[in-house]
């Protein structure tokens, strides 16, 4: 699996539940069309998050980079229903950072032939 992570802070005045509902709408839209496998939204607890990353953390799982690419292709059209639900989330975020990780070791990884 490829895990696309986002860390975000909300704009002043944006309600946490308003954001969570809009985010769920966006993710469920992508999931029902097969553009993501699953997703998760988390929030730092008791102020124990990494402040530089943001209060909210979200993850989207993709089975491979081709699925991730198709999701990006869809969202980048900036049209139709996907633009409506994407804007519904994006408009609430003040600052966001992204990262892409993978399960490790990779399922196709061989051992014993490495040269470094």
C-alpha positions, 0 to 999 in steps of 0.5 A, a space after each residue: 500500500 501507498 500511504 498519502 499523509 496530510 497534516 493540516 491546521 484549520 482556518 480561524 472560525 472553522 468548526 472541527 466537526 464541520 471540517 470532519 464532515 466535509 472531509 468525510 464527504 470528499 474521501 467517501 466520494 473518492 472511495 465509492 469511485 475506486 480512487 482510494 482504498 481507505 482513509 482516516 482522519 485523526 486529530 492531536 490529543 491533549 496537545 501532544 501532536 507535532 505543532 509544526 505538522 498541524 493539529 489534524 492528520 489524514 491518511 489515504 491508502 492507495 493500492 499502487 501508484 497508478 491508483 494514486 495517479 488516477 485520483 490526482 488526475 480526477 481531482 486536477 480536473 477542478 470540475 464537477 462533483 469532485 471539485 465541489 467536495 474538494 473545495 469544501 475541504 480545501 477552503 477550510 484549511 489554513 496550512 497543509 503539509 503532505 508526505 507519501 510513504 509505503 509499506 515496508 519492506 516492499 512485497 517485491 523486495 528480494 534479499 541477498 542481491 543488494 549492492 549497497 
